[in-house]
C-alpha cells in the first residue's frame, strides 16, 4: 500500500490536478483556472471521478472534465479501462 508521502510525490511528478468534489463552487473555479494549463500539454482525465466495483459497467462521467476540454478548446479522446 502506498504511503501518503509517495502519493504526494506521484501527484507532484505527474503534475496531477486534484479536484475536491465536496465543494462544487470551489471545484468549478479550479476547473476554470486549469483550462489554460492543459492547452499545451497532453493530459489524462478520469471523468468517472471514482472507482466502481467493476461489476456494473462504467459509472456516469462527471461533467467537469468535458467542460474543461471545451473551455480550453482542446480535443479529447474517450478511453475506457476495464479489469480483465
Backbone as JSON, one array per atom type, in Angstrom:
{
  "sequence": "XXXXXXXXXXXXXXXXXXXXXXXXXXXXXXXXXXXXXXXXXXXXXXXXXXXXXXXXXXXXXXXXXXXXXXXXXXXXXXXXXXXX",
  "N": [[0.84, -1.18, 0.0], [0.52, 2.2, -0.82], [2.22, 4.95, 0.65], [1.35, 8.09, 2.2], [3.29, 10.02, 1.62], [4.49, 8.98, -0.71], [2.33, 9.13, -2.4], [1.96, 11.92, -2.58], [4.37, 12.57, -3.83], [3.98, 11.26, -6.29], [1.77, 12.73, -7.25], [2.98, 15.24, -7.54], [5.08, 14.66, -9.39], [3.71, 13.78, -11.67], [2.25, 15.97, -12.24], [-0.39, 16.23, -11.33], [-3.71, 17.41, -11.08], [-5.74, 17.88, -8.58], [-9.13, 17.58, -7.79], [-11.44, 18.57, -5.5], [-14.44, 17.33, -4.99], [-16.36, 17.78, -3.09], [-16.99, 20.39, -2.62], [-18.7, 22.11, -4.71], [-18.7, 24.69, -5.86], [-16.08, 25.62, -5.45], [-14.7, 23.63, -6.85], [-15.54, 24.04, -9.5], [-14.44, 26.56, -9.95], [-11.73, 25.92, -9.76], [-11.51, 24.23, -11.99], [-12.02, 26.08, -14.04], [-9.78, 27.73, -13.76], [-7.85, 25.96, -14.48], [-7.96, 25.45, -17.17], [-6.21, 26.89, -18.89], [-3.83, 25.59, -18.4], [-3.89, 23.1, -19.65], [-3.83, 23.46, -22.36], [-1.42, 23.34, -23.85], [-0.4, 20.88, -23.28], [-0.35, 17.28, -23.02], [-2.82, 15.56, -21.51], [-4.29, 13.45, -19.01], [-7.49, 12.58, -18.08], [-9.71, 11.45, -15.69], [-12.83, 10.95, -16.02], [-14.89, 9.64, -14.66], [-14.42, 9.97, -12.04], [-14.33, 8.41, -9.81], [-14.04, 5.07, -8.49], [-15.66, 2.14, -9.62], [-17.32, -0.95, -8.72], [-16.65, -2.71, -10.65], [-18.4, -4.56, -11.59], [-20.74, -3.52, -12.56], [-20.39, -2.14, -14.92], [-19.42, 0.96, -16.54], [-19.34, 3.92, -14.58], [-21.37, 6.91, -14.41], [-20.05, 9.65, -16.28], [-18.4, 12.52, -15.0], [-19.3, 15.94, -15.42], [-17.43, 17.98, -15.39], [-14.89, 17.4, -16.55], [-15.39, 17.42, -19.28], [-16.37, 19.99, -19.63], [-14.05, 21.35, -19.03], [-12.4, 20.63, -21.21], [-13.79, 21.86, -23.3], [-13.66, 24.55, -22.49], [-10.89, 24.95, -22.6], [-10.52, 24.56, -25.24], [-9.6, 22.18, -26.48], [-8.95, 19.01, -28.06], [-10.35, 15.86, -27.23], [-10.14, 12.4, -26.34], [-12.1, 9.63, -25.74], [-11.48, 7.04, -23.55], [-11.69, 3.8, -22.27], [-11.12, 1.8, -19.45], [-11.04, -1.5, -18.34], [-11.23, -4.11, -15.92], [-9.59, -7.2, -16.35]],
  "CA": [[0.0, 0.0, 0.0], [1.31, 3.43, -0.95], [2.17, 5.88, 1.77], [0.93, 9.44, 1.85], [4.44, 10.71, 1.01], [4.67, 8.52, -2.09], [1.2, 9.69, -3.16], [2.29, 13.32, -2.84], [5.43, 12.56, -4.83], [3.35, 10.9, -7.55], [0.98, 13.88, -7.67], [3.91, 16.28, -8.0], [5.82, 14.21, -10.56], [2.82, 13.68, -12.83], [1.55, 17.25, -12.36], [-1.82, 15.99, -11.13], [-4.57, 18.48, -10.58], [-6.76, 17.2, -7.79], [-10.36, 18.34, -7.65], [-12.26, 18.15, -4.37], [-15.82, 17.46, -5.45], [-17.29, 18.05, -1.99], [-17.35, 21.81, -2.71], [-18.9, 22.28, -6.16], [-18.32, 26.03, -6.28], [-14.62, 25.65, -5.49], [-14.21, 22.74, -7.91], [-15.77, 24.7, -10.79], [-13.44, 27.62, -10.04], [-10.46, 25.28, -10.05], [-11.56, 23.79, -13.39], [-11.88, 27.26, -14.89], [-8.39, 28.19, -13.68], [-7.0, 24.9, -15.01], [-8.09, 25.37, -18.63], [-5.01, 27.37, -19.58], [-2.72, 24.66, -18.18], [-3.94, 21.91, -20.49], [-3.81, 23.8, -23.79], [-0.16, 22.96, -24.49], [0.08, 19.62, -22.73], [-1.19, 16.1, -23.17], [-3.28, 15.26, -20.17], [-5.2, 12.33, -18.78], [-8.57, 12.94, -17.18], [-10.56, 10.32, -15.34], [-14.1, 11.64, -15.86], [-15.81, 9.0, -13.73], [-14.16, 10.62, -10.77], [-14.3, 7.44, -8.73], [-13.95, 3.69, -8.99], [-16.82, 1.3, -9.39], [-16.98, -2.3, -8.27], [-16.26, -3.48, -11.81], [-19.46, -5.49, -11.97], [-21.91, -2.84, -13.13], [-20.0, -1.3, -16.06], [-18.91, 2.3, -16.25], [-20.15, 4.87, -13.84], [-21.6, 8.12, -15.21], [-18.94, 10.59, -16.33], [-18.63, 13.83, -14.41], [-19.35, 16.96, -16.47], [-16.32, 18.91, -15.3], [-13.82, 17.06, -17.49], [-15.78, 17.85, -20.61], [-16.4, 21.46, -19.59], [-12.66, 21.78, -19.08], [-11.93, 20.49, -22.59], [-14.44, 22.91, -24.1], [-13.07, 25.82, -22.05], [-9.5, 25.02, -23.08], [-10.57, 24.39, -26.69], [-8.72, 21.07, -26.84], [-9.62, 17.77, -28.44], [-10.2, 14.79, -26.26], [-10.48, 11.05, -26.79], [-12.63, 8.82, -24.66], [-10.83, 5.75, -23.4], [-12.26, 3.07, -21.15], [-10.31, 0.71, -18.9], [-11.8, -2.48, -17.57], [-10.42, -5.19, -15.35], [-9.72, -8.46, -17.1]],
  "C": [[0.89, 1.25, 0.0], [1.16, 4.29, 0.3], [1.73, 7.24, 1.27], [2.06, 10.19, 1.14], [4.64, 10.27, -0.43], [3.53, 9.0, -2.97], [1.48, 11.14, -3.53], [3.37, 13.42, -3.9], [4.87, 12.22, -6.21], [2.53, 12.05, -8.11], [1.89, 14.97, -8.22], [4.58, 15.89, -9.31], [4.95, 14.17, -11.81], [2.01, 14.95, -13.05], [0.03, 17.09, -12.24], [-2.51, 17.26, -10.64], [-5.72, 17.77, -9.88], [-7.95, 18.12, -7.6], [-11.16, 17.76, -6.49], [-13.72, 18.4, -4.73], [-16.8, 17.76, -4.32], [-17.74, 19.51, -1.98], [-17.48, 22.16, -4.19], [-18.48, 23.66, -6.65], [-16.8, 26.15, -6.43], [-14.08, 24.78, -6.63], [-14.43, 23.35, -9.29], [-14.77, 25.84, -11.0], [-12.08, 27.04, -10.39], [-10.41, 24.79, -11.5], [-11.38, 24.97, -14.34], [-10.44, 27.77, -14.9], [-7.41, 27.18, -14.27], [-6.98, 24.88, -16.53], [-6.83, 25.81, -19.35], [-3.83, 26.41, -19.44], [-2.72, 23.5, -19.17], [-3.87, 22.21, -21.98], [-2.56, 23.29, -24.49], [0.38, 21.62, -24.01], [-0.86, 18.49, -23.09], [-1.55, 15.65, -21.77], [-4.19, 14.04, -20.16], [-6.23, 12.79, -17.76], [-9.39, 11.68, -16.92], [-11.95, 10.87, -15.02], [-15.12, 10.92, -14.98], [-15.64, 9.61, -12.35], [-14.11, 9.68, -9.58], [-14.17, 6.05, -9.33], [-15.24, 2.96, -8.68], [-16.37, -0.06, -8.89], [-16.59, -3.21, -9.43], [-17.34, -4.42, -12.32], [-20.6, -4.81, -12.71], [-21.55, -1.93, -14.3], [-19.49, 0.05, -15.61], [-19.89, 3.1, -15.41], [-20.37, 6.1, -14.71], [-20.38, 9.05, -15.15], [-19.35, 11.9, -15.66], [-18.53, 14.88, -15.52], [-18.12, 17.85, -16.5], [-15.21, 18.66, -16.29], [-14.15, 17.55, -18.89], [-15.91, 19.37, -20.7], [-14.99, 22.02, -19.68], [-12.11, 21.7, -20.49], [-12.53, 21.56, -23.49], [-13.84, 24.27, -23.77], [-11.67, 26.01, -22.61], [-9.41, 24.9, -24.6], [-9.56, 23.34, -27.14], [-9.57, 19.87, -27.25], [-9.41, 16.74, -27.35], [-10.66, 13.47, -26.88], [-10.98, 10.28, -25.58], [-11.97, 7.45, -24.69], [-11.43, 5.08, -22.17], [-11.32, 1.95, -20.74], [-11.24, -0.23, -18.15], [-10.84, -3.53, -17.02], [-10.65, -6.46, -16.16], [-9.93, -9.62, -16.18]]
}
